[in-house]
Amino acid sequence: MLHRLAYHMLGDRSEAEDVTQECFLRLWDHAAGWRPQGGGLPGWLRRVATNLCLDRLRRSRRMSSDAVPERSDDRPGADAVLDADRLARLAQRAVLALPDRQRAAIVLTYYEELGNIAAAEALQMNIKAFESLLFRARAALRERLRTAGVRPQDVGGGK
C-alpha cells in the first residue's frame, strides 16, 4: 500500500522504496508514543508516506529550478564496445594459434610491453633474431586476422 502510494506520487520505483522504508523507520521510532486515532495505523502510515512524498517533490523542484547543462557522454556506444570485444576475442584466438615462439614474441612485446632488447633477453635470443621472429609473428597474426574477416581499418592499421 505504501509503496504503491509513493510510486504513484513520485513516479520512481527507487524513490518509492526509499519512502516506504522511511515510513517503517518512523513507525519504529515513534511506536512507543503512538496512539490510535482516525484511520488507525494504516491511516497514520499513509499520512507519513504522503508527507514524505510531498517533501521529496518540493526538494526536487527546488534543486532543479536552474537548467542543467547538457553534457555529452564520452563513453563509446554499445555497438563500439561489442565490436571491440569481438575484435579482442578474435585477436586472442589468433595469438593462441601462433607457433609458441611467435606467440611469446607477440605477448612479450604487446601485452607485457617489453622493449625488443628485454623481450629478446627473455627468450634468450640476440636482438636481430628476435626482431626477425617478431616480424614473422606479426605477419602470421595479420594473416590469421585477415582470414577471420578482420580488415586493417577495423583495428586502426592501414597495412
C-alpha positions as CSV (number, residue, x, y, z in Angstrom):
1,M,0.0,0.0,0.0
2,L,2.7,2.5,1.0
3,H,5.0,1.6,-1.9
4,R,2.1,1.9,-4.4
5,L,1.1,5.4,-2.9
6,A,4.7,6.6,-3.1
7,Y,5.2,5.2,-6.6
8,H,2.1,7.0,-7.9
9,M,3.1,10.3,-6.3
10,L,6.8,10.2,-7.3
11,G,6.8,8.1,-10.5
12,D,10.1,6.5,-9.5
13,R,10.3,2.9,-8.1
14,S,13.5,3.6,-6.3
15,E,12.2,6.7,-4.6
16,A,9.0,4.9,-3.6
17,E,11.1,2.1,-2.0
18,D,13.0,4.8,0.0
19,V,9.8,6.4,1.1
20,T,8.3,3.1,2.2
21,Q,11.4,2.3,4.2
22,E,11.4,5.7,5.8
23,C,7.7,5.2,6.8
24,F,8.6,2.0,8.7
25,L,11.6,3.6,10.3
26,R,9.4,6.4,11.6
27,L,6.9,3.9,12.9
28,W,9.7,2.1,14.7
29,D,11.0,5.4,16.1
30,H,7.5,6.6,17.3
31,A,6.0,3.2,18.2
32,A,6.1,3.9,22.0
33,G,4.2,7.2,21.8
34,W,1.8,6.3,19.0
35,R,-1.9,6.4,19.9
36,P,-4.7,5.1,17.6
37,Q,-6.7,7.9,16.0
38,G,-8.8,8.4,12.9
39,G,-7.7,5.8,10.4
40,G,-5.6,3.8,12.8
41,L,-2.2,2.6,11.9
42,P,-2.8,2.4,8.1
43,G,-4.1,6.0,8.1
44,W,-1.1,7.2,10.0
45,L,1.3,5.4,7.7
46,R,-0.5,6.9,4.6
47,R,-0.2,10.4,6.1
48,V,3.6,9.9,6.8
49,A,4.1,8.5,3.3
50,T,2.2,11.4,1.7
51,N,4.2,14.0,3.7
52,L,7.5,12.3,2.8
53,C,6.5,12.3,-0.9
54,L,5.5,15.9,-0.8
55,D,8.8,16.8,0.9
56,R,10.7,15.0,-1.9
57,L,8.7,16.6,-4.6
58,R,9.4,20.1,-3.1
59,R,13.0,19.3,-2.7
60,S,13.4,18.1,-6.3
61,R,11.6,21.2,-7.6
62,R,13.9,23.4,-5.5
63,M,17.0,21.5,-6.7
64,S,16.1,21.6,-10.3
65,S,15.0,25.2,-10.8
66,D,18.1,26.0,-12.9
67,A,18.6,24.4,-16.2
68,V,21.1,21.6,-16.0
69,P,23.7,21.9,-18.7
70,E,23.8,19.1,-21.3
71,R,26.9,17.0,-21.1
72,S,27.9,14.7,-23.9
73,D,28.6,11.2,-23.0
74,D,32.2,10.5,-23.9
75,R,31.9,6.8,-23.4
76,P,31.8,4.6,-26.5
77,G,28.4,3.4,-27.7
78,A,27.2,-0.2,-27.1
79,D,28.0,-1.1,-30.8
80,A,31.6,0.1,-30.4
81,V,32.0,-1.9,-27.1
82,L,30.6,-5.0,-28.7
83,D,32.8,-4.6,-31.8
84,A,35.9,-4.1,-29.6
85,D,35.0,-7.2,-27.6
86,R,34.6,-9.2,-30.8
87,L,38.0,-8.0,-32.1
88,A,39.7,-8.7,-28.8
89,R,38.4,-12.3,-28.9
90,L,39.5,-12.8,-32.5
91,A,42.9,-11.4,-31.7
92,Q,43.2,-13.6,-28.7
93,R,42.3,-16.7,-30.7
94,A,44.8,-15.6,-33.4
95,V,47.6,-15.1,-30.9
96,L,46.9,-18.5,-29.3
97,A,47.1,-20.2,-32.8
98,L,50.6,-18.9,-33.4
99,P,53.6,-21.1,-33.0
100,D,54.9,-21.0,-29.4
101,R,58.0,-18.7,-30.0
102,Q,56.0,-16.3,-32.2
103,R,53.3,-16.2,-29.6
104,A,55.9,-15.4,-26.9
105,A,57.3,-12.6,-29.1
106,I,53.8,-11.0,-29.5
107,V,52.9,-11.4,-25.8
108,L,56.2,-10.0,-24.5
109,T,56.1,-7.1,-26.9
110,Y,52.4,-6.1,-26.9
111,Y,50.8,-7.5,-23.7
112,E,53.8,-7.2,-21.4
113,E,55.0,-4.1,-23.2
114,L,58.7,-5.1,-23.1
115,G,61.1,-3.4,-25.5
116,N,62.8,-5.6,-28.1
117,I,66.0,-5.9,-26.2
118,A,64.2,-7.0,-23.0
119,A,62.0,-9.4,-24.9
120,A,65.0,-10.9,-26.7
121,E,66.7,-11.5,-23.4
122,A,63.6,-13.1,-22.0
123,L,63.6,-15.5,-25.0
124,Q,67.4,-15.9,-24.7
125,M,67.9,-14.6,-28.3
126,N,70.0,-12.0,-29.8
127,I,68.2,-8.8,-30.9
128,K,68.4,-9.4,-34.6
129,A,66.9,-12.9,-34.3
130,F,64.2,-11.6,-32.0
131,E,63.3,-8.8,-34.5
132,S,63.1,-11.4,-37.3
133,L,60.9,-13.6,-35.1
134,L,58.6,-10.6,-34.2
135,F,58.4,-9.7,-37.9
136,R,57.2,-13.2,-38.8
137,A,54.8,-13.3,-35.8
138,R,53.2,-10.0,-36.9
139,A,52.8,-11.3,-40.5
140,A,51.3,-14.5,-39.3
141,L,49.0,-12.7,-36.9
142,R,47.9,-10.3,-39.7
143,E,47.2,-13.2,-42.0
144,R,45.2,-15.1,-39.3
145,L,43.1,-12.0,-38.6
146,R,42.6,-11.4,-42.3
147,T,41.2,-14.9,-42.8
148,A,39.0,-14.3,-39.8
149,G,37.4,-11.4,-41.6
150,V,39.2,-8.5,-39.8
151,R,40.2,-5.7,-42.1
152,P,43.1,-3.4,-41.3
153,Q,40.8,-0.4,-40.8
154,D,38.9,-2.4,-38.2
155,V,41.9,-2.4,-35.9
156,G,43.2,1.1,-36.7
157,G,46.0,-0.1,-39.0
158,G,46.5,0.8,-42.6
159,K,48.7,-2.1,-43.8
